[in-house]
Amino acid sequence: MRQKQPCTTVSTENLRERALEWLPDGKRAAVCFSIDDVHPGMESNGRRVRPVVTRDTLGHLHWLLDRHSQLRATLFTTADWRELSPLPTRRLLAQIPYLRDRFFLSEILPAGSLRLSSHPEFVQFLKQLPQVEIGLHGLHHVQRGLHIPIEFQKLSATECKRALQEMIAIFAEAGLEFAPVMNPPGWEMSESLAQAMIDVGIKSVSSARDIRTPISPTATTNMSGLKGVSLIYPERINAERLLHITTNFQATSTIDRALEILEHGGLLAIKAHAAKTVLGYTALDGLDEPYRNYLHLIFTTLETMYGDSLWWTSIGELTDRCMTVDHRRNVAKAGMRS
């Protein structure tokens, strides 16, 4: 289903001009890295699935951070993860129109099983990771109907706001600080969710993934999530009340794509997922050892080619930078009018 675009974009000419403003002095392009679906984890014990602290993915991340001192990472973390399968396992029910929209089409965890505040050892593990910030990735990561992970898809603005407030309360309860940035589950950002994010103080969103569209300064997204936003530059959306950042690189992308983005002065936004395989579903960008090694090769190449001219940043740091640029512009405009 094509997503309705809840944003107001700037002109192509203005986009290129303003895109360059977010880069610090002396930097020609930027790199950020984020991981989705971070939560305490699960393991199967006979017929019972129980929560457990899983550190394989974050171990791979730690390995990369140890070898690349400038690298930063944003871990998009779910407050109370309940999803067991991203695909329907109740296949007969999934074939019945209308009825299937009223039920969970796979088994889910009881509420609270993976609530962050119930797993202080996992929270502490996140806190001690170097060069890392925490971003928001939903309350439960599950909904009724065919599209299981797309949690906010059918919710009203009021329901979205209530879920976001509960999510933020769980982070506070767990004592886990987070940057005011969000990656909605399934990349889905409805108008209702956009308004709710603004209302609760979220400043930026990563709601589009496009690893296919050819790179150019005017390229816009046409793959997962939000359509028609800049492929390679941070862009203000929703009357400039949110900053949007597009994921444009993952495990299946070539290094040539990365170099093209950087040569255009863009943001190379690299994505990984915390789980490689879940109940038979395999994420192509799951952070396993082969993907880790590929990223190590890419980062080493970029360090050699660009030296200090690249800005290795996080989504939260980038958001802060853009907000500062916006503030300075508004002050300048006010001074010109007075």
N, C-alpha and C positions, 0 to 999 in steps of 0.2 A: 504494500500500500504506500503510495507516494505521500510523503509527509508534508503537511501544510507548514509553510515557512513562517515562524513567528517573529520576524525581524524586519528592521528597516536597514537596508545596506546603503553605503555611500557609493558615489559614482566611481567608475573604473579609474579615471584620471586622479581623483582625490584619494582613492584607495592606495595607489602606488606612492603618491606623495606622503600620505600619512603613515604608510607602512614603515617607511624608513625612520620615523621619529622614535619608534620603540627601542631601537638599537642604541646601546651606550656608545659614547665617543670611542673611536678607534676600532669598533667591531663592524665587520662586514656582513655577518649572518649569525644565526643562532642554532643551538641544538638543545632539545629537551627530550626526556625519556620518562615514560610513565607505565605503570603496571596496574591492570584492572583485576577485580575480583579478589582483592586481598581480604582474608578473614582467617579465623583460627584454624579451620580445616577439619576434615573428617577422616575416619578410617572405619572399615567394616570389621566387625567382630562376630562371625557367624552370620546370623540374620539381622543383627542389630548394627545400625550405623551410629557411631558415637563421635563427639567432637574430640579433636586432638590437635596440639600445636604442630603444624607442618612447616618445615623450614627449608625444604629443598629449593623452591623458587627464590626465596629471600637469601638463601646461601649462594645461589648463582649471582644474584644482585650484588651481594657483599664482595664476591670474587671480582666483579667488574669494577666496583668502586675502589677496591684496593689497588687496582692496576691503572685507573684513570682518575687522577686526583681532582680534575676539573668537572667530572661528570656529576650531575645532580639527578635525582629521581623523585617522582611524585607517585605515591602509592594510593590509588583510589580504593578506599576501604569501605566495606559494607557494615553497617551498625549491628545488625542482627540477622545474619545470613540464614535463609531457610530453604533455598533451592537445593534439590538433589540431582535433578537432570534438567538441562536446558531444552530438551526435546520431549514431546509427549510420550509417556510409556503406557498410558491407558488408551490403547490404540482404537478400541471399539468405540469408546465414548468420544474420542477425538473426531470420529467420522459423522457424528450426529449434529447437524446445524442447530444453532440456538442453545441447545442443552449444553454443548461443550463449552460455551462461554460462561456458564454458571458454576463450573467446577475446576478445581486444580487437576490438570491432566497428567500429573505425575505425583508420586509421594513427595511430601515436603517435611522438613524438620519442624518439631513443635517450636512455637515462639519462645525465645530465650535460650535455646540450645547453644547457639553460637554468638550470643549477645556479648559484645566486647567487654562489658563490665564484669562478666562472669569468667573471663579468662585473663586475669591480671598478668600471668606469665607471658602471654602472647603480646599484650600491650607493652610490657616492659621490653620485650624483644624488639618491637617496632621502635621504641624510644631510643634504644642504644645504637640503631643503625646510623652510620655516618652519612652526611650529604643527602639526607632524605627528608621529605615533608609528606604529610598525610593529606589526601584529598577525599572528598565525599563521593560515595558510589551507592547510594540508595539505603533504604531501611531494611528490606527483606530480600530484594533481588528476585521477586517472584510475583506472579499474578495468575488469576484464573484465565482459561482460554488457551488458544494454540500458541501464542507467543509468550512463553513462560517467563523469560527474564525481564520483559519490558514492563517494569513495575508501575510506572506512572501513566501508561498509555491511555487508560480509560478514566482517570480520576479528574474530578473537577478541581478548580483552583483552590477551593477550600480544603478538599481532601488532600491535595498535594502539599499544601502548607502545613496541615496537621501532621502528615507523614514526615516532612522535613524537620518540623519542630521536635518530633519524637526522636528522629535520627540524631539531631544535634544534642538533645538531652542525654542520649546514650553515650556519645563521645565525652560529654562533660562528666557523666557518672563514672566513666572509665578513666578519667584523668588524661585523656589523649587529645593533645592540641592538634588543630588542623588548619590548613589554609582555606580561605573562603572560595574554594574552587570545586567544581563538580563535574563528573562524567556520568550522565544518566545511564542506567542499565539499558543495554540494547541500543544505545545512541539516541533514543527517542526523547525529543524535547517538544512537547505540545505547548500551545499558548498558555494553558493553565499552569504547567510546570514552570515555564519561563517567568510568569508573574509571581508564582509562589517563591521561586528562588530569589527574585529581587526583593520580595517582602521580608525574607528572613536574613538578608544581608550577604547572599552569595554574589561574588563579584565577577566570576568568569565561568565559562562552561565549555566542555569539549564534547560536542554533540554531532560530530561528523567524522567519518572515516572514509578516505578516498585514496586508494593505492593504485588506481588505474588511470585516472585522467592525466594526460600529458602535462608536463610542468611548463608554466609560463607565468609572467607577472599578473596576467588577467584571468588565469584559470580559476574556476569555481567548482565546488563539490557537486558530485552527481552519483554517489554510491550509497553508503550506509548513513542513515540519520539525516541531518539537515542538508537541504539542497540550496545551491546558489550562493554560498558564502566562500570567502577566499580560501583557496587551496593551500597557499604557502605563507600568508601573512596573518597576524592577529587582526581581528576585525571587530569593531563595536557594533552591537546589534540591539534590538529592542529599544529604539530611541536612545542608543548609546548607553544604556543602563547595564548591559552585560558585555563582557569581552568574550569573543569566540575564538577558540583555537582548534584547528583541524588536524587530526591524525593523518599523516601522509606517507608513512613508512612503517613496514613491519617485516617479519621474517622472510616473506616471499618476495620482497622488493630487492632490486639490484642496487649495487653501490652507485651505479650511474645515476639512478634517480636521486639519491642523496646528494650527489655532487651538483646536479642540475638545480636542485632547490637552493643550495648554498650559493651557487654562482649568480642566482637572481636576487641575492640578499634576503632570502626567506628564512623561515623557521622550519628546521628539520625536526618534525614531531614524531618520535618513534614510540610505537606501542608494543606492549607484551601483555599476556594474560598469565595469571598466577598458576592456573591449572592447565596441564597439557592434555590430559585425557580424563573425562568424567563419564562413567557408565556407557562407554563405547563411543562417545562424542570426542573428537580430537580437535583442539584449537591449533590452527596452523602457527599462531604466534605465541603458543605456550612457551614460557621461559624454561626450556630444558638445556642440557649441555650443548647440543649443536647450535641452538640459537644464541646461547651465551657466547660461544666461540666466534660465531659470525659477527656479533656485535663488537666483540673485542677487536676483530680484524678491521671493522669499519671505523671504530673510534681511533685506533692506532693510525689508520690511513689519514683520517681527518686531522689528527694532531700533527702529523708529519707535513701535510700539505698546507695547512692554514696557520699553524702556530697560534700566537696570541690574538689573531684577528677574529677568532670565533668566540661567541658568547655562549658558554656552557651554562644553562640556566634551568630553573624549575618553573612549573606552571604558576605557582604562587609568586615567585620572584618576578616573573614576567608580568603578571597581573599588577603587582605593586608598581613596577616600572611604568606601565601604560597608564595607570591611575595618576601617577606623578606628572607624566607628560600632559595628560588631559587637564590637570589642575593648573599647570603653568600656562597652557594655552588659554584657558578660561580667564585667568588673571590678566593675561596680556590683552585679551579682547575687551575685558572690563575697563582696563586702563586706556585703551584706544577710544572707547565710547565716552569716557568721562572728560 
